Amino acid sequence: MNSLITELRSICAAKAVLTEPADMAPFETDWRKIYKNPALCVVLPADTAQVADVVRACAAAGVPVVPQGGNTGLVAGGVPGAGQKPVILSLRRMTKIRALDTTGDTITVEAGATLQAVQDAAAEAGKLFPVSYAAEGTAQIGGIISTNAGGMQVLSYGSVRAQVLGLEVVLADGRIWNGLRALRKDNTGFDLKQVFIGAEGTLGVVTAAVLRLYPAVRERATALVGVASLEASLEIFAALRRRAGAALTMCEFFTRAAMDLALAHIPGGKLPCDAPAYLLAEISAHTKGERVDETLLEALESVLETGSATDAVVAQSVRERADLIRIRETIPEGELVEGGAVKHDIAVPIGEIPATVRAIEEMVAQDYPAFRLNIFGHVGDGNLHVNVRPPAGQSLADIAAQKAAITEKVEAIAVARAGSFSAEHGIGQMRLSGMAAHKSAVELDLMRAMKHALDPLGILNPGKVIPVA
Ligand SMILES: Cc1cc2nc3c(=O)[nH]c(=O)nc-3n(C[C@H](O)[C@H](O)[C@H](O)COP(=O)(O)OP(=O)(O)OC[C@H]3O[C@@H](n4cnc5c(N)ncnc54)[C@H](O)[C@@H]3O)c2cc1C
């Protein structure tokens, strides 16, 4: 293995290959600090040619490669599995914006650029890159593509898959596929980029991408709405959608428990309105002067009249909008600081949300009466983060023996309602049991065939996404 490290140093320069335990530790541990397995080394290539040479060298040595972006993934896909001692290939030095086309509305960017950097570059050019969520300052373009991330504006713009026009990918044998096309129409055989989007680094290493941009948002109206019940949240969503159509760009749901968890971790955080649950809704327009505020108020009046909404706070300034968004974005962090949870990322048809939440609440009340539920998510996408927190005073380690059964039950409730056990976070190491339980034999066969075709030696992120046969 020393000879591989020497070779990697000759490819990327000595200081770009980390071997000291203290230097490697942050790369070896996942964001939730649950998975920690040793790597052989961490390599930080500077360009695509170096990535290709690193992958080729690892393939020749038979050493697995774990691609890593910002390491904010929530299913431990970007950190080593047990007993592997892989090379972690971090894209963090590859941050160049190669091109920005304000006529074609595209940006061509290297995989290590953060989501925030791409949003900022788009904004400077008077454009919008619409993918947005709490980890945007750290999550990287290669990571968001490889997890097909969602976020708070999928409702209007779609997930990351919908934003990708072209990709550059280093394949498992070290060849470079240049698919950096900035085309909206291209029916020239199989759409190869789709294979790598959401593949979590198991089929290739994404080194650059052409992403779609949109006109900048010129008007915004944002409200936090207190909702009377789960059914009421769907009525409010439908009323907002009826009035605003595709201009409804955000509709996030969270329970009162989630609100309290967030407020406890926002200095000076105050309860904006008292309710059993909340929707955070935003209507946006790309043209100046469009009265999105009136549209929002009309929709809110109608749902306050019917009693679906119990109260509403409309942001009167950029600062007030940021404060409302901050509440939603602080929920995951607040939960982590409070000791974490058994986390789930389910999707169901939107109309099934009330029945799904109720079934989960009943299951937890019956089987785990002292446990606490923290539910939040993207109501317009039918995507709920159902997080089961340990009883007060206990840690995740204390409930380790119950974790698998809790997950099995939550995922089964979603799947029984024609839902998914993984909506936007992916599979990584954490959701392999769901793959084995809920994917059909045909689907798993097809995935294994694709993996074998693209990575016959099995060196790219082994032990992730596809369960062992
Ligand atoms: C506070 C917080 C909030 C979040 N909110 C949301 C949300 O609202 N919606 C949502 O969808 N997700 C959310 N996420 C999770 C989201 O999946 C990740 O933030 C992001 O998609 C991963 O980006 P990353 O660069 O950190 O990738 P990493 O965590 O480093 O890697 C993720 C996966 O992609 C692979 N990978 C990384 N880079 C490459 C590459 N260049 N080529 C090939 N494979 C690669 C890794 O091997 C791994 O399997 C949240 C995470 C946090 C911490």
Ligand as a Chemical Component Dictionary entry (heavy atoms), coordinates in Angstrom:
data_LIG
# 
_chem_comp.id                   LIG 
_chem_comp.type                 NON-POLYMER 
_chem_comp.pdbx_formal_charge   0 
_chem_comp.three_letter_code    LIG 
# 
loop_
_chem_comp_atom.comp_id 
_chem_comp_atom.atom_id 
_chem_comp_atom.alt_atom_id 
_chem_comp_atom.type_symbol 
_chem_comp_atom.charge 
_chem_comp_atom.model_Cartn_x 
_chem_comp_atom.model_Cartn_y 
_chem_comp_atom.model_Cartn_z 
_chem_comp_atom.pdbx_ordinal 
LIG C1  C1  C 0 -28.262 20.261 7.586  1  
LIG C2  C2  C 0 -28.526 19.431 6.350  2  
LIG C3  C3  C 0 -29.682 19.645 5.616  3  
LIG C4  C4  C 0 -29.937 18.894 4.461  4  
LIG N1  N1  N 0 -31.077 19.138 3.776  5  
LIG C5  C5  C 0 -31.320 18.455 2.659  6  
LIG C6  C6  C 0 -32.480 18.723 1.880  7  
LIG O1  O1  O 0 -33.317 19.553 2.237  8  
LIG N2  N2  N 0 -32.647 18.016 0.752  9  
LIG C7  C7  C 0 -31.739 17.073 0.329  10 
LIG O2  O2  O 0 -31.939 16.469 -0.714 11 
LIG N3  N3  N 0 -30.659 16.791 1.059  12 
LIG C8  C8  C 0 -30.418 17.450 2.189  13 
LIG N4  N4  N 0 -29.293 17.164 2.907  14 
LIG C9  C9  C 0 -28.427 16.015 2.509  15 
LIG C10 C10 C 0 -27.814 16.067 1.140  16 
LIG O3  O3  O 0 -27.926 14.785 0.603  17 
LIG C11 C11 C 0 -26.390 16.473 1.106  18 
LIG O4  O4  O 0 -26.241 17.744 1.706  19 
LIG C12 C12 C 0 -25.792 16.601 -0.293 20 
LIG O5  O5  O 0 -26.619 16.144 -1.302 21 
LIG C13 C13 C 0 -24.524 15.867 -0.392 22 
LIG O6  O6  O 0 -23.544 16.752 -0.842 23 
LIG P1  P1  P 0 -22.033 16.601 -0.337 24 
LIG O7  O7  O 0 -21.204 17.385 -1.286 25 
LIG O8  O8  O 0 -21.903 16.897 1.073  26 
LIG O9  O9  O 0 -21.776 15.045 -0.639 27 
LIG P2  P2  P 0 -21.123 13.931 0.291  28 
LIG O10 O10 O 0 -21.852 13.818 1.563  29 
LIG O11 O11 O 0 -19.662 14.148 0.360  30 
LIG O12 O12 O 0 -21.402 12.642 -0.598 31 
LIG C14 C14 C 0 -22.690 12.194 -0.824 32 
LIG C15 C15 C 0 -22.634 11.009 -1.800 33 
LIG O13 O13 O 0 -22.220 11.444 -3.094 34 
LIG C16 C16 C 0 -20.984 10.810 -3.466 35 
LIG N5  N5  N 0 -20.183 11.849 -4.113 36 
LIG C17 C17 C 0 -19.812 13.049 -3.590 37 
LIG N6  N6  N 0 -19.131 13.754 -4.516 38 
LIG C18 C18 C 0 -19.070 12.978 -5.631 39 
LIG C19 C19 C 0 -18.515 13.145 -6.922 40 
LIG N7  N7  N 0 -17.878 14.248 -7.273 41 
LIG N8  N8  N 0 -18.661 12.128 -7.819 42 
LIG C20 C20 C 0 -19.303 10.990 -7.480 43 
LIG N9  N9  N 0 -19.838 10.775 -6.272 44 
LIG C21 C21 C 0 -19.731 11.764 -5.364 45 
LIG C22 C22 C 0 -20.386 10.258 -2.199 46 
LIG O14 O14 O 0 -19.584 9.130  -2.437 47 
LIG C23 C23 C 0 -21.647 9.924  -1.392 48 
LIG O15 O15 O 0 -22.140 8.677  -1.790 49 
LIG C24 C24 C 0 -29.011 17.889 4.060  50 
LIG C25 C25 C 0 -27.843 17.684 4.794  51 
LIG C26 C26 C 0 -27.598 18.438 5.925  52 
LIG C27 C27 C 0 -26.337 18.190 6.696  53 
# 
loop_
_chem_comp_bond.comp_id 
_chem_comp_bond.atom_id_1 
_chem_comp_bond.atom_id_2 
_chem_comp_bond.value_order 
_chem_comp_bond.pdbx_ordinal 
LIG C1  C2  SING 1  
LIG C2  C3  SING 2  
LIG C2  C26 DOUB 3  
LIG C3  C4  DOUB 4  
LIG C4  N1  SING 5  
LIG C4  C24 SING 6  
LIG N1  C5  DOUB 7  
LIG C5  C6  SING 8  
LIG C5  C8  SING 9  
LIG C6  O1  DOUB 10 
LIG C6  N2  SING 11 
LIG N2  C7  SING 12 
LIG C7  O2  DOUB 13 
LIG C7  N3  SING 14 
LIG N3  C8  DOUB 15 
LIG C8  N4  SING 16 
LIG N4  C9  SING 17 
LIG N4  C24 SING 18 
LIG C9  C10 SING 19 
LIG C10 O3  SING 20 
LIG C10 C11 SING 21 
LIG C11 O4  SING 22 
LIG C11 C12 SING 23 
LIG C12 O5  SING 24 
LIG C12 C13 SING 25 
LIG C13 O6  SING 26 
LIG O6  P1  SING 27 
LIG P1  O7  DOUB 28 
LIG P1  O8  SING 29 
LIG P1  O9  SING 30 
LIG O9  P2  SING 31 
LIG P2  O10 DOUB 32 
LIG P2  O11 SING 33 
LIG P2  O12 SING 34 
LIG O12 C14 SING 35 
LIG C14 C15 SING 36 
LIG C15 O13 SING 37 
LIG C15 C23 SING 38 
LIG O13 C16 SING 39 
LIG C16 N5  SING 40 
LIG C16 C22 SING 41 
LIG N5  C17 SING 42 
LIG N5  C21 SING 43 
LIG C17 N6  DOUB 44 
LIG N6  C18 SING 45 
LIG C18 C19 SING 46 
LIG C18 C21 DOUB 47 
LIG C19 N7  SING 48 
LIG C19 N8  DOUB 49 
LIG N8  C20 SING 50 
LIG C20 N9  DOUB 51 
LIG N9  C21 SING 52 
LIG C22 O14 SING 53 
LIG C22 C23 SING 54 
LIG C23 O15 SING 55 
LIG C24 C25 DOUB 56 
LIG C25 C26 SING 57 
LIG C26 C27 SING 58 
# 
